[in-house]
Amino acid sequence: MSVTVTPVGTDADLTAFIRLPYDLYRDDPLWVAPLERERRSFLDPARNPYHRVASVRLFLARRGDTVVGRIAAIVDPRYNERHGPDHGLIGLFECVDDPEAAAALFDTADDWLAARGMKRTLGPLGFTTNDECGVQISGFDQPHIVMIPRNRPYYPQLFTACGFEKAKDLVSYAIPIPGDGEPPAEYRETADRVLATPGLTVRPMDPQRTEADMEAVRKLYNETFTHSYGSVPVDEAQFGYMMKKLRPLLRPGLLQIAEMHGEPVAFLLCLPDAHQALHAARGRLTTLGLPVGLIRAARAARRIDRVRFAAMGVAREHRSRGLAAALVTQAHRAAFRLGYTEISYSWVLEDNHASRRHGEGLGGVHTQTHRLYERTTAAP
């Protein structure tokens, strides 16, 4: 049967879009199913503020009555203002090993983007680089880390067969935390020197002023990631939506904030690897009204032993002070005190040599690579 691609237009279509990965990865023991209710919220314009600033169209590919693939086409004005006026985005791509289906999905998304003036297509993204992004091209024997995508090994071939070329690679490191909980001497020495700077304080998030601390992080993120590849600014509504999802994972010691005379100038955000708990839930916290997944996840949460270094930003005028080493040292020690034995340093742009030096300097081993692809958008 031929492949047909249609927009998601009904509740049944949306359910098929959300549930396709559960079928694709059913036999993958390392894949962690996202919570279905979270995916519904993410795709709901009434709940996710991203839809207020960007245009998103979801598509499904079918052979006969069988869903074989999905894709999102995205036009984000903030992305185009920062990175170029004619860049369209694709995301949430999933597909069986079927080049014809993949080509139909890519072409349909391109047609939608081209009709809106887009000339280049970049992806896949989970809407932005703040979500899951990239196609996994190596490290398929590694754990599925929170907010890092996992896909079938044939995905890169689907992209290249359809004329996509490499845009950028994203690399990940696994860093073991030693038995004494201390980072290498180089980091400790730099941290001691930096922390002796008059007026400088590096502290954990204050549970009594969580909202103020998180707003400081948002402002620093927007300031320090202005020139970062593929980034877009995060407004208050979007940040609030993101933090509502992440709040259950926040631990005071895993968010370190540097202040100069009381003014926030740098941050490092770490997250427990919730995938170690979500794996037990299998995508649902309740089944037939019973909290089966919730119970499984709660039990598994006690065994989480990995933390992810998710984001770090240092104000430009303070980057020569060694603040990154001080933040890393404090977060490293906090992770050890909380019982974690491994750090996932992920992800880092392949050409962000300063960040890669941190991953390697902490004893990290390069474990996975994800790739963003791009191609010229077909003419309308």
C-alpha positions, -999 to 999 in steps of 0.1 A, spaced: 0 0 0 11 36 -7 20 60 21 -4 88 30 5 117 52 -23 138 68 -25 165 94 -34 155 130 -70 167 132 -89 146 156 -85 133 191 -79 98 177 -51 113 155 -35 129 185 -36 97 205 -20 78 175 6 105 173 15 103 210 14 65 212 34 56 181 67 55 200 53 30 225 49 6 196 82 14 180 103 8 211 82 -19 228 111 -44 225 139 -19 234 148 -26 270 167 7 274 140 30 260 121 50 287 85 57 278 74 94 284 44 99 305 14 101 282 -3 128 301 29 150 299 30 145 261 -6 155 258 1 187 278 32 194 257 11 193 225 -19 211 238 -20 248 228 -42 256 258 -16 243 283 19 248 266 27 285 262 51 277 234 21 274 210 14 311 216 46 322 200 52 296 174 32 278 147 31 240 150 16 214 127 15 177 134 14 151 107 9 113 106 21 88 80 0 57 74 2 26 52 -34 17 49 -48 19 84 -15 15 101 4 45 115 41 42 104 55 76 112 49 111 126 65 146 124 60 182 136 66 212 114 74 244 133 79 281 125 93 299 155 96 337 150 121 340 178 143 314 162 142 333 129 149 366 146 180 352 162 194 327 137 180 337 103 147 348 87 139 317 67 146 287 89 118 261 95 121 234 121 110 198 123 106 178 155 91 148 173 101 126 144 94 89 147 92 63 119 94 26 112 123 15 90 106 27 59 125 52 37 93 59 16 74 69 48 102 90 61 105 108 27 68 115 27 69 129 62 99 152 54 84 164 22 50 171 37 67 191 65 88 209 40 58 219 19 41 233 50 72 253 59 79 265 24 43 278 21 52 300 51 84 314 35 109 290 50 139 280 29 159 258 52 147 229 74 166 221 107 159 193 131 148 172 148 139 193 179 112 187 205 102 223 195 134 240 208 169 231 221 154 232 256 136 200 248 149 167 235 168 173 202 189 156 177 191 121 162 211 96 182 239 83 160 261 65 186 260 50 221 230 28 216 242 5 244 241 35 269 212 43 292 183 65 281 190 98 300 163 122 310 156 148 283 181 131 259 165 114 229 168 77 221 159 63 187 165 33 165 199 30 149 185 33 114 172 69 119 204 86 106 200 67 73 164 79 69 177 115 72 207 112 49 187 92 23 163 121 21 190 147 14 196 159 49 232 169 59 249 173 92 242 206 109 257 201 143 267 172 166 258 171 203 280 150 226 274 135 260 298 123 287 295 99 316 315 111 347 320 87 376 319 104 411 348 91 431 344 75 465 355 107 483 330 128 463 357 153 453 364 165 417 400 165 404 425 187 423 426 212 394 389 220 400 392 221 438 422 245 436 405 268 411 373 268 431 391 277 463 408 306 445 375 318 429 355 315 462 381 338 479 371 366 455 357 396 476 320 399 471 316 365 454 293 338 467 284 304 452 254 290 469 227 264 464 191 273 456 173 287 486 141 266 492 126 297 509 129 318 478 127 292 450 107 315 427 132 343 429 161 319 423 144 304 393 137 338 378 174 346 382 182 315 363 158 324 335 173 358 331 208 344 331 199 317 307 185 342 282 216 364 286 242 338 284 227 316 257 220 345 233 247 333 208 243 296 215 236 274 185 198 270 179 188 287 212 157 309 216 148 332 245 125 318 271 97 341 284 81 339 318 51 318 307 73 292 290 98 291 318 70 286 343 56 257 322 91 241 321 97 246 358 63 231 367 74 199 350 109 200 365 100 211 400 96 176 414 132 169 403 148 200 418 172 195 447 186 227 464 222 215 461 219 206 424 211 242 414 242 264 422 240 301 417 270 325 417 264 360 430 287 390 429 277 415 456 243 399 457 237 400 419 234 366 401 261 362 375 262 325 368 243 292 374 246 255 370 214 234 369 215 196 375 187 172 375 183 137 389 180 112 361 142 106 365 143 81 337 156 56 361 122 59 379 100 65 349 113 33 333 93 14 359 61 34 352 61 24 315 45 57 304 15 56 327 12 65 364 -22 48 366 -37 18 349 -74 11 350 -76 37 378 -50 20 399 -17 38 407 4 9 395 29 30 376 31 56 404 40 29 429 66 14 406 81 49 399 82 58 436 100 27 445 125 31 416 131 68 425 148 56 457 174 39 435 183 69 413 221 71 412 227 94 382 224 132 380 225 152 347 244 184 344 217 200 323 226 237 318 253 262 329 256 298 321 281 325 331 276 362 324 301 373 297 319 398 319 326 371 345 338 343 322 375 348 329 371 344 367 369 306 368 333 306 379 325 275 359 350 254 379 336 267 411 300 259 401 310 224 389 330 217 421 301 227 444 275 208 423 298 178 422 301 177 460 263 182 464 256 153 441 279 131 461 262 141 494 228 133 479 240 98 471 246 100 433 275 80 419 275 92 383 271 125 364 257 126 329 274 157 313 249 162 285 246 175 260 275 197 247 279 213 213 307 195 194 326 228 189 320 242 224 356 233 234 355 250 268 325 229 279 340 197 264 372 204 284 351 204 316 336 170 307 370 155 300 387 173 329 362 157 353 372 123 340 342 119 317 340 93 289 323 103 257 293 80 256 268 93 230 265 116 201 233 131 187 230 150 154 210 178 141 203 177 104 193 204 78 184 206 41 170 231 17 132 233 20 113 223 -12 97 252 -31 60 256 -25 
